[in-house]
Amino acid sequence: MSKPIVAIVGRQNVGKSTLLNRMAGKPIAIVADLPGTTRDRIFADVSWQEVGFTIVDTGGLELRPRSTMAQGVREQVEVAIAEADAIIFLVDVRDGVIPSDSEIADMLRQSSKPIVLVANKADNAKLETGAVEFYQLGLGEPLVISAYHGRGIAELLDKIIALLPAPPPIKAEPEVMKVAIVGRPNVGKSMLLNALVGGERAIVNDVPGTTRDAIDTLFDFDGQSVLLIDTAGIRRRGRLGTGVERYSVLRALRAIDRADIALLVLDATELVTAQDMHIAGYIQQAAKGIVLVVNKWDLVADGNIKEYHKYILRQIKFMSYASVLCISAKFGQGVDKVMPEARQVYQERLKRLPTAAVNSVVQQAVAAHSLPRSGTKQLKILYATQAEVNPPTFIFFVNDVGLIHFSYRRYLENKLRQSFGFAGTSIRLVFKTRGES
């Protein structure tokens, strides 16, 4: 299920990006010392009191835009408001109420969305007293914070999660493999969907960005129910267009969150771009399965598939477990391999291992490699078990989680993969100090 969305709205220079950074904590980008894994900073996933949501930063709002760019920002904000489950209206306590604040307040009231009025930049007690002026906006009591210094953030998060919709009750549903088709604009995602399901289920057009929202197609693949989710192309932040196109990024990332497997479509004529690695990084962070689908292979003269596979995995080296398929959706070349590969990855995600087998491999790994230490204290792995499937999740009980280095985490993951497979899917390793619940 997609996370609720909270949009930060306000005029320029009130501290929206600073607030997003503060709420998301460190770092906003994917936690990995690897190239190509940083996400655009227009949004971030936040978890507070075991409630997760996505926070969205918007541009400075001008209700009467005087330039094309300002008009684009307004459209972006309008789409963000329409998508949001709750809104943070951010104002600057040092400026007091100015006419544009009042106009934005009037616009937000028309949205019928829950609104939290937040007076930012109250860096000291004297500035806090100025917040009373914002009562005149008619949006209730202003919550006083300093995003830069972290004052009032916990209270703000408490207020937000109280406004978010309750998650729907979990219903028993037939098993459906959910597959998202993602990638940069104009790499052939909709054409691939049509080739997979054998019909014109989505508009195919050479204009980048034709698909503006996620399109779900349910079909039967050899007895397996499959939900295919076609998405709008994910663009670099600097190249995003006006409202609907810009926030199609958010919808695409929501589609990845909903999916079990992501088909990351690459363009065979453009090699691997930084944006391709960016999307792959998000898929990895979301712990989804992945198939790298290299489309437009018909345009590559004398292409050596094996060498191309090696090249792609060298570029996206943090996903060395991914499979690579070279296809031409336009001519149907290699398309028949895509769904069998996705189903194989799905089966890997559902694999459950006996605890004894997991501990045996972990103990062998511990014996073969010196354990991390800090001063006189050395890491001890007391026990390991697989807690969940889809994604495969392993819990390690240790003497001190502070002793876990990134390199040792990767070492243990590699040992689990060598012994048990998990080809094509991310796996999660969770470390807990003994005694934690």
Secondary structure, 3 states (H helix, E strand, C coil): CCCCEEEEECCCCCCHHHHHHHHHCCCCCCCCCCCCCCCCCCEEEEEECCEEEEEEECCCCCCCCCCHHHHHHHHHHHHHHHHCCEEEEEEECCCCCCHHHHHHHHHHHCCCCCEEEEEECCCCHHHHHHHHHHHHHCCCCCEECECCCCECHHHHHHHHHHHCCCCCCCCCCCCCEEEEEEECCCCCHHHHHHHHHCCCCCCCCCCCCCCCCCEEEEEEECCEEEEEEECCCCCCHHHCCCHHHHHHHHHHHHHHHHCCEEEEEEECCCCCCHHHHHHHHHHHHCCCEEEEEEECHHHCCCCCHHHHHHHHHHHCHHHCCCEEEECECCCCECHHHHHHHHHHHHHHHCCCCCHHHHHHHHHHHHHHCCCCEECCEECCEEEEEEEECCCCEEEEEECCHHHCCHHHHHHHHHHHHHHHCCCCECCEEEEEECCCC
